[in-house]
Amino acid sequence: MKAMTMLTVSTTALMLAAAAPALATECTSAPADKWMSQEQARKILTGQGYDVRKMKVEDSCLEAYAMKDGRRLEVYLDPVSGKIVKIKEK
């Protein structure tokens, strides 16, 4: 019984570890020297009505912490095209 529980726990842990990369947002495969600056991305978002508070690089995306219509958002942009890939409400 104890061996069966350990096998189940181990299998579950391996499945979760394999699924983790699939949870990440993929924005671009372009090299970083082809990316726009964070300032350029900020201007794009500001032009769309976002009040950008902070920006950072997250995996292959530019991630902006912003406000729009009274909502706190995490906005993920493709750093090459400037297109919004994902928006997550906080």
C-alpha positions in Angstrom: 0.0 0.0 0.0 2.8 2.4 0.9 4.6 1.6 -2.4 1.4 2.3 -4.3 1.0 5.7 -2.6 4.6 6.7 -3.4 4.2 5.6 -7.0 1.0 7.8 -7.3 2.7 10.8 -5.7 5.8 10.4 -8.0 3.7 10.0 -11.1 1.6 13.1 -10.2 4.8 15.2 -9.6 6.2 14.1 -13.0 3.0 15.0 -14.7 2.9 18.5 -13.1 6.5 19.1 -13.9 5.9 18.2 -17.6 2.9 20.5 -17.8 4.6 23.6 -16.3 6.2 24.8 -19.5 2.8 24.6 -21.3 1.5 27.1 -18.8 4.0 29.8 -19.7 2.8 32.4 -22.2 4.8 32.2 -25.5 5.1 35.6 -27.2 8.0 35.3 -29.6 10.9 33.1 -30.6 12.8 36.1 -32.0 16.2 36.9 -30.4 16.2 39.7 -27.9 18.1 42.1 -30.2 15.0 42.2 -32.4 12.7 43.2 -29.5 11.3 46.7 -29.1 12.3 48.7 -26.0 10.1 48.7 -22.9 9.5 52.4 -23.6 8.2 51.7 -27.1 5.9 49.0 -25.6 4.7 51.5 -22.9 3.8 54.0 -25.6 1.8 51.3 -27.5 -0.2 50.5 -24.4 -0.7 54.1 -23.3 -2.1 54.7 -26.8 -4.6 52.0 -26.1 -5.8 53.6 -22.9 -3.6 51.6 -20.4 -2.0 53.4 -17.4 1.3 51.4 -17.3 2.8 51.2 -13.8 5.7 48.8 -14.3 7.2 46.7 -17.1 9.5 43.7 -17.1 10.6 40.8 -19.3 8.8 37.6 -18.5 9.9 34.5 -20.5 9.5 35.6 -24.2 7.1 38.5 -23.4 7.1 42.0 -22.2 4.8 42.1 -19.2 3.2 45.3 -18.2 1.4 45.9 -14.9 -1.3 48.4 -15.8 -4.6 49.9 -14.9 -7.5 50.3 -17.4 -11.2 51.1 -16.6 -10.4 50.8 -12.9 -9.0 47.2 -13.2 -5.5 46.1 -12.3 -4.1 44.0 -15.2 -1.1 42.1 -16.3 -0.7 42.6 -20.0 1.6 40.4 -22.0 3.0 41.8 -25.3 4.8 40.2 -28.2 8.0 42.3 -27.9 8.5 42.2 -31.7 5.1 43.1 -33.0 3.7 44.9 -30.0 0.5 42.9 -30.1 -1.2 42.0 -26.9 -0.9 38.2 -26.4 -2.7 37.8 -23.0 -4.4 39.9 -20.4 -4.8 38.7 -16.8 -6.8 40.6 -14.3 -5.3 40.9 -10.8 
